[in-house]
Amino acid sequence: MTTLDRLRALLADELALDPAKIQPDATLESLEVDSLRMIEILFRVDEEFGVSTPSDHNELRAKLRTVGDLAAFIDELAAQSDATPR
């Protein structure tokens, strides 16, 4: 299962939407993801994907406009996490 598939399932659950309606080019705004909802989603992303998102949620909200943006960001965080010595 790809990051996008897992994210679509997470968003479908969080937003009570049909996963088929959550496309990579769908804006988070069109899915009615406001500031508070974004924070909730990022906490779920942290748990689901085992990553740690930066705490500046306003900056992330400006950077992450679409579902595809968020999936790419999760992949980037996962790659950084794998590269970090433990």
N, CA, C and O atoms as CSV, one atom per row, in Angstrom:
chain,resi,resn,atom,element,x,y,z
A,1,MET,N,N,0.852,-1.178,0.000
A,1,MET,CA,C,0.000,0.000,0.000
A,1,MET,C,C,0.898,1.243,0.000
A,1,MET,O,O,1.826,1.343,0.803
A,2,THR,N,N,0.624,2.161,-0.881
A,2,THR,CA,C,1.441,3.360,-0.999
A,2,THR,C,C,1.097,4.371,0.089
A,2,THR,O,O,0.075,4.261,0.766
A,3,THR,N,N,1.968,5.346,0.238
A,3,THR,CA,C,1.706,6.437,1.178
A,3,THR,C,C,0.392,7.116,0.832
A,3,THR,O,O,-0.408,7.416,1.718
A,4,LEU,N,N,0.168,7.358,-0.450
A,4,LEU,CA,C,-1.065,8.024,-0.874
A,4,LEU,C,C,-2.283,7.182,-0.505
A,4,LEU,O,O,-3.281,7.726,-0.033
A,5,ASP,N,N,-2.222,5.879,-0.708
A,5,ASP,CA,C,-3.350,5.008,-0.344
A,5,ASP,C,C,-3.623,5.057,1.156
A,5,ASP,O,O,-4.770,5.168,1.591
A,6,ARG,N,N,-2.555,4.974,1.932
A,6,ARG,CA,C,-2.708,5.019,3.387
A,6,ARG,C,C,-3.246,6.372,3.840
A,6,ARG,O,O,-4.084,6.445,4.738
A,7,LEU,N,N,-2.760,7.443,3.214
A,7,LEU,CA,C,-3.228,8.784,3.554
A,7,LEU,C,C,-4.694,8.953,3.182
A,7,LEU,O,O,-5.468,9.536,3.941
A,8,ARG,N,N,-5.071,8.447,2.024
A,8,ARG,CA,C,-6.474,8.538,1.607
A,8,ARG,C,C,-7.378,7.820,2.613
A,8,ARG,O,O,-8.451,8.324,2.946
A,9,ALA,N,N,-6.957,6.659,3.092
A,9,ALA,CA,C,-7.742,5.924,4.084
A,9,ALA,C,C,-7.835,6.716,5.388
A,9,ALA,O,O,-8.901,6.796,5.998
A,10,LEU,N,N,-6.719,7.297,5.808
A,10,LEU,CA,C,-6.692,8.097,7.026
A,10,LEU,C,C,-7.625,9.300,6.893
A,10,LEU,O,O,-8.418,9.580,7.792
A,11,LEU,N,N,-7.526,10.010,5.766
A,11,LEU,CA,C,-8.371,11.184,5.552
A,11,LEU,C,C,-9.840,10.800,5.426
A,11,LEU,O,O,-10.713,11.516,5.917
A,12,ALA,N,N,-10.112,9.694,4.783
A,12,ALA,CA,C,-11.498,9.240,4.656
A,12,ALA,C,C,-12.102,8.988,6.032
A,12,ALA,O,O,-13.252,9.343,6.293
A,13,ASP,N,N,-11.320,8.377,6.901
A,13,ASP,CA,C,-11.779,8.122,8.264
A,13,ASP,C,C,-11.936,9.424,9.036
A,13,ASP,O,O,-12.965,9.657,9.669
A,14,GLU,N,N,-10.930,10.258,8.984
A,14,GLU,CA,C,-10.920,11.521,9.743
A,14,GLU,C,C,-12.018,12.479,9.271
A,14,GLU,O,O,-12.639,13.166,10.083
A,15,LEU,N,N,-12.250,12.521,7.970
A,15,LEU,CA,C,-13.187,13.493,7.396
A,15,LEU,C,C,-14.539,12.883,7.040
A,15,LEU,O,O,-15.424,13.581,6.544
A,16,ALA,N,N,-14.703,11.591,7.289
A,16,ALA,CA,C,-15.942,10.879,6.963
A,16,ALA,C,C,-16.307,11.051,5.490
A,16,ALA,O,O,-17.428,11.431,5.152
A,17,LEU,N,N,-15.334,10.763,4.619
A,17,LEU,CA,C,-15.526,10.874,3.179
A,17,LEU,C,C,-15.255,9.539,2.502
A,17,LEU,O,O,-14.589,8.670,3.066
A,18,ASP,N,N,-15.770,9.382,1.302
A,18,ASP,CA,C,-15.477,8.231,0.467
A,18,ASP,C,C,-14.034,8.372,-0.020
A,18,ASP,O,O,-13.693,9.400,-0.604
A,19,PRO,N,N,-13.168,7.359,0.206
A,19,PRO,CA,C,-11.775,7.465,-0.221
A,19,PRO,C,C,-11.621,7.769,-1.716
A,19,PRO,O,O,-10.650,8.408,-2.121
A,20,ALA,N,N,-12.571,7.317,-2.531
A,20,ALA,CA,C,-12.503,7.570,-3.972
A,20,ALA,C,C,-12.590,9.059,-4.300
A,20,ALA,O,O,-12.139,9.491,-5.361
A,21,LYS,N,N,-13.164,9.835,-3.396
A,21,LYS,CA,C,-13.292,11.277,-3.613
A,21,LYS,C,C,-12.036,12.043,-3.212
A,21,LYS,O,O,-11.922,13.242,-3.469
A,22,ILE,N,N,-11.104,11.349,-2.586
A,22,ILE,CA,C,-9.880,12.002,-2.104
A,22,ILE,C,C,-8.777,11.730,-3.120
A,22,ILE,O,O,-8.086,10.713,-3.053
A,23,GLN,N,N,-8.630,12.637,-4.039
A,23,GLN,CA,C,-7.650,12.515,-5.124
A,23,GLN,C,C,-6.397,13.327,-4.806
A,23,GLN,O,O,-6.472,14.270,-4.019
A,24,PRO,N,N,-5.250,12.989,-5.394
A,24,PRO,CA,C,-4.005,13.709,-5.110
A,24,PRO,C,C,-4.087,15.215,-5.366
A,24,PRO,O,O,-3.445,15.997,-4.665
A,25,ASP,N,N,-4.868,15.624,-6.361
A,25,ASP,CA,C,-4.947,17.045,-6.670
A,25,ASP,C,C,-6.041,17.775,-5.894
A,25,ASP,O,O,-6.230,18.977,-6.079
A,26,ALA,N,N,-6.764,17.061,-5.026
A,26,ALA,CA,C,-7.785,17.706,-4.199
A,26,ALA,C,C,-7.106,18.606,-3.174
A,26,ALA,O,O,-6.183,18.185,-2.477
A,27,THR,N,N,-7.568,19.839,-3.091
A,27,THR,CA,C,-6.987,20.734,-2.091
A,27,THR,C,C,-7.526,20.361,-0.717
A,27,THR,O,O,-8.657,19.896,-0.574
A,28,LEU,N,N,-6.697,20.574,0.274
A,28,LEU,CA,C,-7.135,20.316,1.645
A,28,LEU,C,C,-8.286,21.253,1.994
A,28,LEU,O,O,-9.189,20.882,2.744
A,29,GLU,N,N,-8.254,22.452,1.456
A,29,GLU,CA,C,-9.332,23.407,1.685
A,29,GLU,C,C,-10.654,22.871,1.131
A,29,GLU,O,O,-11.694,23.003,1.777
A,30,SER,N,N,-10.622,22.271,-0.058
A,30,SER,CA,C,-11.851,21.728,-0.648
A,30,SER,C,C,-12.399,20.559,0.167
A,30,SER,O,O,-13.584,20.237,0.086
A,31,LEU,N,N,-11.525,19.928,0.952
A,31,LEU,CA,C,-11.940,18.841,1.838
A,31,LEU,C,C,-12.330,19.374,3.215
A,31,LEU,O,O,-12.566,18.611,4.151
A,32,GLU,N,N,-12.392,20.706,3.314
A,32,GLU,CA,C,-12.770,21.410,4.547
A,32,GLU,C,C,-11.810,21.133,5.702
A,32,GLU,O,O,-12.221,20.937,6.846
A,33,VAL,N,N,-10.518,21.123,5.370
A,33,VAL,CA,C,-9.478,20.975,6.387
A,33,VAL,C,C,-9.055,22.373,6.816
A,33,VAL,O,O,-8.306,23.051,6.113
A,34,ASP,N,N,-9.547,22.796,7.981
A,34,ASP,CA,C,-9.172,24.094,8.530
A,34,ASP,C,C,-7.950,23.916,9.440
A,34,ASP,O,O,-7.380,22.827,9.512
A,35,SER,N,N,-7.558,24.968,10.120
A,35,SER,CA,C,-6.344,24.929,10.953
A,35,SER,C,C,-6.409,23.857,12.034
A,35,SER,O,O,-5.459,23.096,12.218
A,36,LEU,N,N,-7.517,23.800,12.738
A,36,LEU,CA,C,-7.655,22.817,13.809
A,36,LEU,C,C,-7.665,21.402,13.248
A,36,LEU,O,O,-7.009,20.511,13.787
A,37,ARG,N,N,-8.396,21.201,12.183
A,37,ARG,CA,C,-8.460,19.871,11.561
A,37,ARG,C,C,-7.082,19.457,11.057
A,37,ARG,O,O,-6.723,18.282,11.125
A,38,MET,N,N,-6.303,20.423,10.547
A,38,MET,CA,C,-4.958,20.124,10.060
A,38,MET,C,C,-4.086,19.593,11.195
A,38,MET,O,O,-3.338,18.634,11.007
A,39,ILE,N,N,-4.180,20.203,12.356
A,39,ILE,CA,C,-3.408,19.749,13.514
A,39,ILE,C,C,-3.809,18.321,13.874
A,39,ILE,O,O,-2.946,17.482,14.132
A,40,GLU,N,N,-5.108,18.040,13.892
A,40,GLU,CA,C,-5.595,16.703,14.206
A,40,GLU,C,C,-5.078,15.681,13.188
A,40,GLU,O,O,-4.653,14.585,13.554
A,41,ILE,N,N,-5.120,16.056,11.910
A,41,ILE,CA,C,-4.643,15.163,10.856
A,41,ILE,C,C,-3.149,14.908,11.000
A,41,ILE,O,O,-2.691,13.779,10.827
A,42,LEU,N,N,-2.389,15.948,11.315
A,42,LEU,CA,C,-0.944,15.773,11.467
A,42,LEU,C,C,-0.607,14.856,12.639
A,42,LEU,O,O,0.356,14.092,12.564
A,43,PHE,N,N,-1.382,14.921,13.721
A,43,PHE,CA,C,-1.174,13.984,14.829
A,43,PHE,C,C,-1.433,12.553,14.367
A,43,PHE,O,O,-0.691,11.637,14.720
A,44,ARG,N,N,-2.479,12.366,13.584
A,44,ARG,CA,C,-2.778,11.028,13.051
A,44,ARG,C,C,-1.692,10.562,12.089
A,44,ARG,O,O,-1.327,9.386,12.082
A,45,VAL,N,N,-1.174,11.487,11.275
A,45,VAL,CA,C,-0.088,11.162,10.348
A,45,VAL,C,C,1.129,10.681,11.140
A,45,VAL,O,O,1.748,9.675,10.793
A,46,ASP,N,N,1.466,11.414,12.213
A,46,ASP,CA,C,2.596,11.022,13.058
A,46,ASP,C,C,2.433,9.585,13.540
A,46,ASP,O,O,3.369,8.788,13.467
A,47,GLU,N,N,1.241,9.262,14.030
A,47,GLU,CA,C,0.976,7.927,14.559
A,47,GLU,C,C,0.978,6.866,13.456
A,47,GLU,O,O,1.612,5.820,13.594
A,48,GLU,N,N,0.276,7.138,12.383
A,48,GLU,CA,C,0.102,6.155,11.304
A,48,GLU,C,C,1.399,5.848,10.572
A,48,GLU,O,O,1.668,4.697,10.231
A,49,PHE,N,N,2.208,6.885,10.331
A,49,PHE,CA,C,3.390,6.713,9.490
A,49,PHE,C,C,4.690,6.663,10.291
A,49,PHE,O,O,5.759,6.441,9.721
A,50,GLY,N,N,4.609,6.867,11.608
A,50,GLY,CA,C,5.804,6.807,12.438
A,50,GLY,C,C,6.799,7.912,12.142
A,50,GLY,O,O,8.011,7.709,12.216
A,51,VAL,N,N,6.275,9.087,11.803
A,51,VAL,CA,C,7.122,10.240,11.524
A,51,VAL,C,C,6.823,11.320,12.551
A,51,VAL,O,O,5.872,11.215,13.326
A,52,SER,N,N,7.634,12.340,12.546
A,52,SER,CA,C,7.419,13.477,13.438
A,52,SER,C,C,7.321,14.736,12.591
A,52,SER,O,O,8.305,15.184,12.002
A,53,THR,N,N,6.123,15.298,12.539
A,53,THR,CA,C,5.933,16.513,11.751
A,53,THR,C,C,6.406,17.717,12.546
A,53,THR,O,O,6.302,17.721,13.773
A,54,PRO,N,N,6.924,18.741,11.873
A,54,PRO,CA,C,7.348,19.955,12.565
A,54,PRO,C,C,6.186,20.589,13.315
A,54,PRO,O,O,5.026,20.426,12.937
A,55,SER,N,N,6.503,21.302,14.363
A,55,SER,CA,C,5.455,21.873,15.208
A,55,SER,C,C,4.851,23.160,14.663
A,55,SER,O,O,3.829,23.612,15.180
A,56,ASP,N,N,5.441,23.761,13.648
A,56,ASP,CA,C,4.880,24.989,13.083
A,56,ASP,C,C,3.789,24.634,12.074
A,56,ASP,O,O,4.028,24.567,10.869
A,57,HIS,N,N,2.589,24.409,12.602
A,57,HIS,CA,C,1.481,23.962,11.766
A,57,HIS,C,C,1.019,25.022,10.773
A,57,HIS,O,O,0.520,24.682,9.701
A,58,ASN,N,N,1.176,26.296,11.112
A,58,ASN,CA,C,0.790,27.351,10.165
A,58,ASN,C,C,1.676,27.313,8.922
A,58,ASN,O,O,1.193,27.471,7.801
A,59,GLU,N,N,2.961,27.104,9.128
A,59,GLU,CA,C,3.884,27.008,7.992
A,59,GLU,C,C,3.551,25.788,7.136
A,59,GLU,O,O,3.573,25.857,5.907
A,60,LEU,N,N,3.243,24.679,7.792
A,60,LEU,CA,C,2.884,23.475,7.056
A,60,LEU,C,C,1.599,23.673,6.266
A,60,LEU,O,O,1.488,23.224,5.125
A,61,ARG,N,N,0.648,24.335,6.864
A,61,ARG,CA,C,-0.632,24.579,6.180
A,61,ARG,C,C,-0.413,25.405,4.916
A,61,ARG,O,O,-1.083,25.187,3.907
A,62,ALA,N,N,0.508,26.341,4.967
A,62,ALA,CA,C,0.813,27.159,3.793
A,62,ALA,C,C,1.538,26.334,2.730
A,62,ALA,O,O,1.344,26.550,1.534
A,63,LYS,N,N,2.358,25.404,3.161
A,63,LYS,CA,C,3.170,24.592,2.246
A,63,LYS,C,C,2.380,23.436,1.633
A,63,LYS,O,O,2.583,23.089,0.470
A,64,LEU,N,N,1.493,22.851,2.406
A,64,LEU,CA,C,0.759,21.658,1.990
A,64,LEU,C,C,-0.641,22.051,1.536
A,64,LEU,O,O,-1.542,22.240,2.353
A,65,ARG,N,N,-0.808,22.171,0.235
A,65,ARG,CA,C,-2.086,22.623,-0.321
A,65,ARG,C,C,-2.991,21.481,-0.776
A,65,ARG,O,O,-4.215,21.599,-0.717
A,66,THR,N,N,-2.396,20.375,-1.231
A,66,THR,CA,C,-3.196,19.277,-1.778
A,66,THR,C,C,-2.899,17.973,-1.046
A,66,THR,O,O,-1.941,17.876,-0.279
A,67,VAL,N,N,-3.724,16.992,-1.294
A,67,VAL,CA,C,-3.501,15.655,-0.736
A,67,VAL,C,C,-2.164,15.111,-1.238
A,67,VAL,O,O,-1.427,14.473,-0.486
A,68,GLY,N,N,-1.856,15.364,-2.502
A,68,GLY,CA,C,-0.582,14.931,-3.066
A,68,GLY,C,C,0.603,15.585,-2.380
A,68,GLY,O,O,1.624,14.940,-2.141
A,69,ASP,N,N,0.465,16.887,-2.058
A,69,ASP,CA,C,1.520,17.595,-1.320
A,69,ASP,C,C,1.764,16.921,0.025
A,69,ASP,O,O,2.907,16.715,0.432
A,70,LEU,N,N,0.680,16.584,0.705
A,70,LEU,CA,C,0.801,15.957,2.023
A,70,LEU,C,C,1.439,14.573,1.913
A,70,LEU,O,O,2.274,14.216,2.744
A,71,ALA,N,N,1.064,13.799,0.915
A,71,ALA,CA,C,1.660,12.469,0.718
A,71,ALA,C,C,3.162,12.584,0.440
A,71,ALA,O,O,3.956,11.820,0.989
A,72,ALA,N,N,3.548,13.533,-0.411
A,72,ALA,CA,C,4.967,13.740,-0.717
A,72,ALA,C,C,5.731,14.176,0.532
A,72,ALA,O,O,6.866,13.752,0.751
A,73,PHE,N,N,5.110,15.017,1.340
A,73,PHE,CA,C,5.731,15.491,2.577
A,73,PHE,C,C,5.950,14.317,3.543
A,73,PHE,O,O,6.994,14.231,4.190
A,74,ILE,N,N,4.977,13.427,3.638
A,74,ILE,CA,C,5.112,12.248,4.499
A,74,ILE,C,C,6.266,11.371,4.011
A,74,ILE,O,O,7.062,10.883,4.814
A,75,ASP,N,N,6.356,11.172,2.700
A,75,ASP,CA,C,7.469,10.391,2.142
A,75,ASP,C,C,8.807,11.039,2.470
A,75,ASP,O,O,9.772,10.350,2.801
A,76,GLU,N,N,8.863,12.365,2.379
A,76,GLU,CA,C,10.091,13.102,2.695
A,76,GLU,C,C,10.467,12.917,4.165
A,76,GLU,O,O,11.634,12.681,4.479
A,77,LEU,N,N,9.491,13.022,5.066
A,77,LEU,CA,C,9.760,12.830,6.491
A,77,LEU,C,C,10.219,11.401,6.780
A,77,LEU,O,O,11.125,11.182,7.585
A,78,ALA,N,N,9.589,10.438,6.122
A,78,ALA,CA,C,9.963,9.040,6.330
A,78,ALA,C,C,11.389,8.787,5.854
A,78,ALA,O,O,12.141,8.061,6.503
A,79,ALA,N,N,11.763,9.385,4.721
A,79,ALA,CA,C,13.126,9.224,4.206
A,79,ALA,C,C,14.133,9.845,5.160
A,79,ALA,O,O,15.198,9.272,5.394
A,80,GLN,N,N,13.815,10.995,5.707
A,80,GLN,CA,C,14.711,11.655,6.661
A,80,GLN,C,C,14.830,10.816,7.937
A,80,GLN,O,O,15.911,10.702,8.514
A,81,SER,N,N,13.739,10.245,8.359
A,81,SER,CA,C,13.735,9.415,9.560
A,81,SER,C,C,14.600,8.173,9.363
A,81,SER,O,O,15.331,7.771,10.269
A,82,ASP,N,N,14.516,7.569,8.182
A,82,ASP,CA,C,15.320,6.385,7.879
A,82,ASP,C,C,16.810,6.720,7.803
A,82,ASP,O,O,17.657,5.872,8.087
A,83,ALA,N,N,17.126,7.954,7.422
A,83,ALA,CA,C,18.526,8.371,7.263
A,83,ALA,C,C,19.145,8.816,8.587
A,83,ALA,O,O,20.364,8.958,8.684
A,84,THR,N,N,18.320,9.035,9.599
A,84,THR,CA,C,18.811,9.500,10.885
A,84,THR,C,C,19.406,8.346,11.668
A,84,THR,O,O,18.726,7.343,11.885
A,85,PRO,N,N,20.668,8.460,12.105
A,85,PRO,CA,C,21.265,7.393,12.912
A,85,PRO,C,C,20.520,7.219,14.226
A,85,PRO,O,O,20.039,8.182,14.823
A,86,ARG,N,N,20.439,5.989,14.655
A,86,ARG,CA,C,19.725,5.733,15.919
A,86,ARG,C,C,20.679,5.317,16.994
A,86,ARG,O,O,20.262,5.060,18.124
